[in-house]
Amino acid sequence: MNDNHKRAEEKNESSMTRRAFLDQGARVTAGVAAAGVLGSAAGEAGTARRRLALVGTGSRGTSMWGSGVVRPYGEYVEFVGLCDSNRKRVEVAKQLMGVDCPTYTDFDRMVRESKPDTVIVTTRDSSHDQYIVRALELGCQVITEKPMTTDEHKCQRVLDAEKKYGRPIIVGFNARCSTIAEKTREYLASGVLGPITSVDFHWYLDVQHGADYFRRWHGQREYSGSLWVHKATHHFDLINWIMQAEPVEVHANGELRHYGRNSPIRGTNCRSCSHKSSCAFYWDMTRNARAMQMYADCESEDGYFRDGCLFREEIDIWDTMTANVRYDNGALMSYSLNAFMPYEGYTMSFNGLKGRLDVRTYDRQPWPVSASAEFRLSRNFGPSELVEVKVGSADHGGADPKLKDMIFKPGTPDPLRQLAGSRAGAMSLLTGVAAYRSIERKAPVRIADLVRF
């Protein structure tokens, strides 16, 4: 069989599998969306609110999925339990969220006693699968923070459990709900570019945000799956959703060039470091009251330092990454992520047979700029137009409220299918998994070789 026939066969097989799964997934998602995800009865006159439980009470859990749910959606939902392996932090979370519910360090006990309808999983990435699967086994619906999990084996476990227990998983891909994402998809759906042939996607993390991943548990692959999974899963999902396509093969390279072992100086954490005056990355955590309350005051329980040294020897993820991705619609993508840039933002360009769309954003930078994104549409043999789109600065440009409305507020429509299920969760994280497996094997990796759908 020659390469052309092999590719055609792979594409046909992938497309058939994808069509069958998406047909089923569309029916499930449509039904879930029509019920407000958590049930059409929630919040209606004379009915009980939906019962939520949260496992993993770190910063993300207590903010976006904690207080960010309690205040706007209190008439529809109520928290009946909070769980964390750190007994001190779960008590702090209860205070920060402003809820009055039992707290636990034992997940099974929480579900058994508090009887939640839905479990929200915001633990360390590497344990998402553990709580997703157990929640399904115990009869609960599941909302999980991205990434759905961190490797192909855990992904398979989640997919198998969802199929076995028949309860759909919602993955919190808020980036799909941003104005930029919606506008980009609108351009592509209009057909103005013609069939998409390739994508140029380059993400820049600055020396504040980018560095912060290396301070935390994210800096170790066993916990985060690396930035290929923890961070880039957002980016890969965006491309999948915007193009309505799925990845087929990934070939990647990565290096740890700046953080970890690359510095001659290091310590355990910033507060105890002897290099405070000479390290450009020194972070004075004592000036952040919330961080001190959630982490410093709870260190005695598990020894976790929120202000961990960026140059710890155990850091083993990459800070300089590139990948080539092939999709089932024939498009190719060139992707990069760099985690120590002077400014933050991204460029995302789509090349089609009729023209090119360039999208440019600045999330944070050392020069004045409005909260906006630049869209430039250039037509072959035609004019080039520059359009500036205003985006909000709070809650990820307004994306978070849109996503949570669709999840927690009954009757909220989802015309663009922005609610993401397990298929989307798998395809995005598996792109990242294929990337780091490619680096390990020094060869391309096919998505179909990682899991069975």
C-alpha positions as CSV (number, residue, x, y, z in Angstrom):
1,M,0.0,0.0,0.0
2,N,1.5,3.4,-1.0
3,D,1.5,6.4,1.3
4,N,-1.4,8.1,-0.5
5,H,-3.7,5.1,-0.2
6,K,-2.7,4.6,3.4
7,R,-3.5,8.2,4.2
8,A,-6.8,8.0,2.4
9,E,-7.7,4.8,4.3
10,E,-6.7,6.4,7.6
11,K,-8.8,9.5,6.9
12,N,-11.8,7.4,5.8
13,E,-11.6,5.3,9.0
14,S,-11.2,8.3,11.2
15,S,-14.0,10.2,9.6
16,M,-16.4,7.3,9.9
17,T,-15.5,6.8,13.5
18,R,-15.8,10.5,14.2
19,R,-19.2,10.8,12.4
20,A,-20.7,8.0,14.4
21,F,-19.4,9.3,17.7
22,L,-20.3,12.9,17.0
23,D,-23.8,11.9,15.9
24,Q,-24.2,10.3,19.3
25,G,-22.4,13.1,21.1
26,A,-24.6,15.7,19.5
27,R,-27.7,14.0,20.7
28,V,-26.4,13.7,24.2
29,T,-25.1,17.3,24.3
30,A,-28.3,18.7,22.8
31,G,-30.3,16.9,25.5
32,V,-28.0,18.0,28.2
33,A,-28.0,21.6,27.0
34,A,-31.8,21.6,26.7
35,A,-32.0,20.6,30.4
36,G,-29.5,23.3,31.4
37,V,-27.0,20.5,31.9
38,L,-27.9,20.0,35.5
39,G,-31.6,19.4,34.9
40,S,-34.5,21.5,33.8
41,A,-36.2,21.4,37.2
42,A,-33.3,23.2,38.9
43,G,-34.4,26.6,40.2
44,E,-38.0,26.4,39.1
45,A,-40.7,27.4,41.5
46,G,-41.3,24.8,44.2
47,T,-38.4,22.6,43.3
48,A,-35.1,21.9,45.0
49,R,-31.8,23.4,43.8
50,R,-29.3,21.0,42.2
51,R,-26.8,19.6,44.7
52,L,-23.1,20.2,43.9
53,A,-20.0,18.8,45.4
54,L,-16.5,20.1,44.7
55,V,-13.3,18.0,45.0
56,G,-10.1,19.9,44.8
57,T,-10.2,23.2,46.7
58,G,-7.3,25.1,45.2
59,S,-7.3,28.5,43.6
60,R,-9.2,27.4,40.4
61,G,-11.8,25.3,42.3
62,T,-12.6,28.0,44.9
63,S,-12.9,30.8,42.5
64,M,-14.2,29.9,39.0
65,W,-16.1,26.8,40.2
66,G,-16.6,28.0,43.8
67,S,-17.5,31.6,44.6
68,G,-18.0,32.1,40.8
69,V,-20.9,29.7,41.0
70,V,-22.3,30.4,44.4
71,R,-23.0,34.1,43.8
72,P,-24.5,34.2,40.3
73,Y,-26.3,30.8,40.3
74,G,-27.5,30.4,43.9
75,E,-31.1,30.1,42.9
76,Y,-30.4,27.1,40.8
77,V,-27.7,25.2,42.7
78,E,-26.3,24.7,46.2
79,F,-23.0,23.2,47.4
80,V,-23.5,20.3,49.7
81,G,-19.9,19.2,50.2
82,L,-16.3,20.2,49.7
83,C,-13.4,17.7,49.6
84,D,-9.6,18.1,49.5
85,S,-6.7,15.9,50.7
86,N,-5.5,19.0,52.7
87,R,-7.9,19.3,55.7
88,K,-6.9,22.9,56.4
89,R,-7.3,24.1,52.8
90,V,-10.8,22.7,52.5
91,E,-11.8,24.7,55.6
92,V,-10.3,27.8,54.1
93,A,-12.2,27.1,50.8
94,K,-15.5,27.0,52.7
95,Q,-14.8,30.4,54.1
96,L,-13.6,31.9,50.8
97,M,-16.6,30.5,48.8
98,G,-19.1,31.7,51.4
99,V,-20.9,28.4,51.8
100,D,-22.2,26.4,54.7
101,C,-21.7,22.8,53.9
102,P,-19.8,19.8,55.4
103,T,-16.1,19.4,54.4
104,Y,-14.3,16.2,53.8
105,T,-10.9,14.6,53.1
106,D,-12.6,11.3,52.1
107,F,-14.3,11.6,48.6
108,D,-16.5,8.5,49.0
109,R,-17.7,9.6,52.4
110,M,-18.6,13.0,51.0
111,V,-20.7,11.5,48.1
112,R,-22.3,9.0,50.4
113,E,-23.3,11.5,53.1
114,S,-23.9,14.7,51.1
115,K,-25.6,13.0,48.2
116,P,-24.7,15.4,45.4
117,D,-26.3,15.3,41.9
118,T,-23.1,16.7,40.3
119,V,-19.4,16.5,41.2
120,I,-17.1,19.2,40.0
121,V,-13.5,18.0,39.7
122,T,-10.7,20.6,40.1
123,T,-8.0,18.5,41.7
124,R,-4.4,18.2,40.4
125,D,-4.7,17.2,36.7
126,S,-3.2,13.7,37.2
127,S,-6.0,12.7,39.6
128,H,-8.9,14.0,37.5
129,D,-9.6,10.5,36.1
130,Q,-9.7,9.0,39.6
131,Y,-12.5,11.3,40.7
132,I,-14.4,11.4,37.4
133,V,-14.6,7.6,37.3
134,R,-15.5,7.2,41.0
135,A,-18.2,9.9,40.7
136,L,-19.8,8.2,37.8
137,E,-19.7,4.9,39.6
138,L,-21.4,6.5,42.6
139,G,-24.2,7.8,40.4
140,C,-23.2,11.4,39.9
141,Q,-23.0,13.7,36.9
142,V,-19.5,15.2,36.4
143,I,-18.1,18.5,35.4
144,T,-14.3,18.5,35.2
145,E,-11.8,21.2,34.8
146,K,-9.5,20.9,31.8
147,P,-7.5,18.8,30.9
148,M,-9.9,15.9,31.3
149,T,-6.8,13.9,32.4
150,T,-3.1,13.6,31.6
151,D,-2.3,10.5,29.6
152,E,-3.8,8.0,27.1
153,H,-4.4,5.2,29.7
154,K,-6.3,7.5,32.1
155,C,-8.2,8.9,29.1
156,Q,-9.3,5.4,28.1
157,R,-10.4,4.8,31.6
158,V,-12.6,7.9,31.6
159,L,-14.1,7.1,28.2
160,D,-14.9,3.6,29.2
161,A,-16.5,4.7,32.5
162,E,-18.7,7.2,30.7
163,K,-19.9,4.6,28.3
164,K,-20.5,2.1,31.0
165,Y,-22.5,4.4,33.3
166,G,-24.3,6.4,30.7
167,R,-23.8,9.8,32.3
168,P,-22.1,12.5,30.0
169,I,-19.1,14.4,31.2
170,I,-18.8,18.1,30.8
171,V,-15.2,19.5,30.3
172,G,-14.8,23.2,31.2
173,F,-13.3,24.6,28.0
174,N,-14.1,28.3,28.6
175,A,-11.8,29.5,25.8
176,R,-14.4,28.3,23.3
177,C,-16.8,30.9,24.7
178,S,-14.6,33.9,24.2
179,T,-15.5,36.6,21.7
180,I,-12.3,36.0,19.8
181,A,-13.1,32.3,19.4
182,E,-16.7,32.9,18.3
183,K,-15.6,35.6,15.8
184,T,-12.9,33.3,14.4
185,R,-15.3,30.4,13.9
186,E,-17.8,32.8,12.3
187,Y,-15.1,33.7,9.7
188,L,-14.3,30.1,8.9
189,A,-17.9,29.0,8.8
190,S,-18.7,31.7,6.3
191,G,-16.5,30.0,3.7
192,V,-14.7,33.2,2.9
193,L,-11.3,31.4,3.2
194,G,-12.4,28.4,1.2
195,P,-11.2,25.0,2.5
196,I,-8.5,25.4,5.2
197,T,-5.1,24.1,4.2
198,S,-3.0,25.0,7.2
199,V,-2.9,26.8,10.6
200,D,-0.1,28.9,12.2
201,F,-0.7,29.0,15.9
202,H,1.9,30.5,18.3
203,W,1.3,31.1,22.0
204,Y,3.4,33.4,24.2
205,L,3.5,33.1,28.0
206,D,5.3,35.9,29.7
207,V,7.8,35.9,32.5
208,Q,5.0,36.4,35.0
209,H,2.3,34.0,33.9
210,G,4.6,31.5,32.2
211,A,7.0,31.4,35.2
212,D,4.1,30.7,37.6
213,Y,3.5,27.3,36.0
214,F,7.0,26.3,37.0
215,R,6.5,27.5,40.6
216,R,3.6,25.1,41.2
217,W,3.0,21.3,40.8
218,H,2.5,21.9,37.1
219,G,6.3,21.9,36.7
220,Q,6.4,18.1,37.1
221,R,5.1,15.9,34.3
222,E,3.7,13.3,36.6
223,Y,1.2,15.8,37.9
224,S,0.3,18.0,34.9
225,G,1.3,16.0,31.8
226,S,3.4,19.1,31.1
227,L,2.2,22.3,29.4
228,W,1.5,20.2,26.3
229,V,-1.5,18.9,28.3
230,H,-2.3,21.4,31.1
231,K,-2.0,24.6,29.0
232,A,-2.0,23.6,25.3
233,T,-5.2,21.5,25.7
234,H,-7.0,24.8,25.6
235,H,-5.3,25.7,22.4
236,F,-5.8,22.4,20.7
237,D,-9.5,22.4,21.6
238,L,-9.9,25.9,20.2
239,I,-8.5,24.7,16.8
240,N,-10.7,21.5,16.9
241,W,-13.8,23.5,17.7
242,I,-13.1,26.4,15.3
243,M,-12.3,24.1,12.3
244,Q,-14.8,21.4,13.4
245,A,-12.0,18.9,12.8
246,E,-10.0,16.4,14.8
247,P,-6.2,15.6,15.0
248,V,-4.9,12.5,13.3
249,E,-1.1,12.7,13.8
250,V,1.4,14.8,15.8
251,H,5.1,15.3,15.5
252,A,6.7,17.4,18.2
253,N,9.9,18.7,19.8
254,G,10.5,20.3,23.2
255,E,13.3,21.6,25.4
256,L,13.7,22.9,28.9
257,R,15.8,26.0,28.2
258,H,15.2,28.5,30.9
259,Y,13.7,27.1,34.1
260,G,14.6,24.0,36.2
261,R,18.2,23.0,36.0
262,N,19.2,25.9,33.8
263,S,20.0,28.3,36.6
264,P,23.2,28.3,38.7
265,I,21.1,29.4,41.7
266,R,18.1,27.7,43.3
267,G,16.3,27.2,46.6
268,T,13.3,25.4,47.9
269,N,10.8,28.3,47.7
270,C,10.9,32.1,47.4
271,R,10.1,32.9,51.0
272,S,13.1,30.9,52.4
273,C,15.5,31.6,49.5
274,S,19.0,33.2,50.1
275,H,18.9,34.6,46.5
276,K,16.0,37.0,46.9
277,S,18.0,40.1,46.1
278,S,19.6,38.6,43.0
279,C,16.8,36.5,41.4
280,A,14.7,38.4,38.9
281,F,11.9,35.9,39.4
282,Y,11.6,36.3,43.2
283,W,7.9,36.4,44.2
284,D,7.0,37.9,47.5
285,M,4.0,35.7,48.3
286,T,3.5,37.4,51.7
287,R,2.0,40.3,49.8
288,N,-0.9,38.1,48.5
289,A,-3.3,37.6,51.3
290,R,-5.4,34.9,49.5
291,A,-2.3,32.9,48.6
292,M,-1.0,33.0,52.1
293,Q,-4.4,31.9,53.5
294,M,-4.9,29.1,51.0
295,Y,-1.4,27.8,50.7
296,A,1.2,29.1,53.3
297,D,-1.2,28.6,56.2
298,C,-1.9,25.0,55.0
299,E,1.7,23.9,54.2
300,S,2.0,21.9,57.4
301,E,-0.5,19.4,56.1
302,D,1.2,18.3,52.9
303,G,4.4,20.3,52.5
304,Y,3.3,22.0,49.2
305,F,4.9,25.3,48.5
306,R,2.9,27.6,46.3
307,D,6.0,29.8,45.8
308,G,8.3,26.9,44.8
309,C,11.6,27.7,43.2
310,L,11.4,28.0,39.4
311,F,14.8,26.3,39.2
312,R,14.1,23.2,41.2
313,E,16.0,20.2,39.9
314,E,12.7,18.1,39.8
315,I,11.2,20.3,37.1
316,D,10.9,18.1,34.1
317,I,8.4,19.8,31.7
318,W,9.3,21.8,28.7
319,D,9.3,25.6,28.4
320,T,10.1,25.7,24.6
321,M,7.8,23.6,22.4
322,T,6.9,23.1,18.8
323,A,4.6,20.7,17.0
324,N,3.2,19.8,13.6
325,V,-0.3,18.4,13.6
326,R,-2.3,16.8,10.8
327,Y,-6.1,16.9,10.9
328,D,-8.9,14.7,9.5
329,N,-10.0,17.6,7.2
330,G,-6.6,17.6,5.5
331,A,-5.3,20.7,7.3
332,L,-1.9,21.0,8.8
333,M,-0.9,23.1,11.9
334,S,2.3,24.6,13.0
335,Y,2.1,25.2,16.7
336,S,4.5,26.6,19.3
337,L,4.5,27.6,22.9
338,N,7.2,29.6,24.7
339,A,7.0,30.2,28.5
340,F,9.4,33.1,29.2
341,M,8.4,35.8,26.7
342,P,8.5,39.6,27.4
343,Y,4.7,39.9,26.7
344,E,1.7,37.5,26.6
345,G,-0.7,36.7,23.9
346,Y,-1.0,34.7,20.7
347,T,-1.1,34.7,16.9
348,M,-3.5,32.4,15.2
349,S,-3.7,32.3,11.4
350,F,-5.8,30.2,9.0
351,N,-4.7,29.7,5.4
352,G,-7.3,28.7,2.9
353,L,-7.6,28.3,-0.8
354,K,-9.3,31.7,-1.1
355,G,-7.3,33.7,1.5
356,R,-5.9,34.1,5.0
357,L,-7.2,35.1,8.4
358,D,-4.8,36.5,10.9
359,V,-5.8,36.9,14.6
360,R,-3.5,38.7,17.0
361,T,-4.1,39.3,20.7
362,Y,-2.1,40.8,23.6
363,D,-3.2,39.5,26.9
364,R,-0.5,41.3,28.9
365,Q,2.4,43.5,27.7
366,P,4.7,46.2,28.8
367,W,3.2,48.9,26.5
368,P,-0.3,50.4,26.5
369,V,-2.9,48.6,24.4
370,S,-6.6,48.2,24.6
371,A,-8.3,45.0,25.5
372,S,-8.9,43.9,21.9
373,A,-8.0,41.5,19.2
374,E,-7.0,42.3,15.6
375,F,-8.5,40.3,12.8
376,R,-7.0,40.8,9.3
377,L,-8.9,39.1,6.5
378,S,-6.8,38.9,3.3
379,R,-8.4,37.6,0.1
380,N,-6.5,36.1,-2.8
381,F,-6.8,38.7,-5.7
382,G,-8.8,40.9,-3.4
383,P,-8.7,43.4,-0.6
384,S,-7.3,43.0,2.9
385,E,-9.4,44.2,5.8
386,L,-8.4,45.0,9.4
387,V,-11.1,44.6,12.0
388,E,-10.6,45.3,15.7
389,V,-12.8,43.4,18.1
390,K,-13.2,44.6,21.7
391,V,-13.0,41.9,24.3
392,G,-13.7,42.1,28.0
393,S,-10.8,41.9,30.5
394,A,-12.6,40.1,33.3
395,D,-13.4,36.4,33.5
396,H,-11.4,35.5,30.5
397,G,-12.9,38.1,28.2
398,G,-16.5,37.3,29.3
399,A,-16.0,33.6,28.4
400,D,-16.5,32.2,31.9
401,P,-20.1,33.6,32.5
402,K,-21.2,32.2,29.1
403,L,-19.9,28.8,29.9
404,K,-21.4,28.7,33.4
405,D,-24.8,30.0,32.1
406,M,-25.0,27.0,29.8
407,I,-24.0,24.6,32.6
408,F,-25.9,26.0,35.6
409,K,-28.8,28.2,34.2
410,P,-31.7,26.1,32.9
411,G,-32.8,26.8,29.4
412,T,-29.6,28.6,28.3
413,P,-29.2,27.9,24.6
414,D,-25.9,26.5,23.1
415,P,-26.3,27.3,19.4
416,L,-22.5,27.0,18.7
417,R,-22.1,23.8,20.6
418,Q,-19.6,25.3,23.0
419,L,-20.3,22.9,25.7
420,A,-17.6,20.3,25.5
421,G,-18.0,16.6,26.3
422,S,-15.6,13.7,26.7
423,R,-14.8,13.5,23.0
424,A,-13.6,17.1,22.9
425,G,-11.8,16.5,26.2
426,A,-10.0,13.5,24.8
427,M,-9.1,15.0,21.4
428,S,-7.5,18.0,23.0
429,L,-5.6,16.3,25.7
430,L,-4.5,13.5,23.3
431,T,-3.0,16.0,21.0
432,G,-0.7,17.0,23.9
433,V,-0.1,13.4,24.9
434,A,0.9,12.6,21.3
435,A,3.2,15.6,21.4
436,Y,5.1,14.4,24.5
437,R,5.1,10.8,23.3
438,S,6.5,12.0,20.0
439,I,9.4,13.8,21.9
440,E,10.1,10.6,23.9
441,R,10.0,8.4,20.8
442,K,11.5,10.9,18.3
443,A,8.8,10.0,15.8
444,P,5.3,11.0,14.8
445,V,2.4,9.6,16.9
446,R,-1.1,8.8,15.6
447,I,-4.1,9.7,17.8
448,A,-5.8,6.4,16.8
449,D,-2.9,4.5,18.3
450,L,-3.4,6.0,21.8
451,V,-7.1,5.2,22.6
452,R,-10.1,3.2,21.4
453,F,-13.3,5.2,20.8
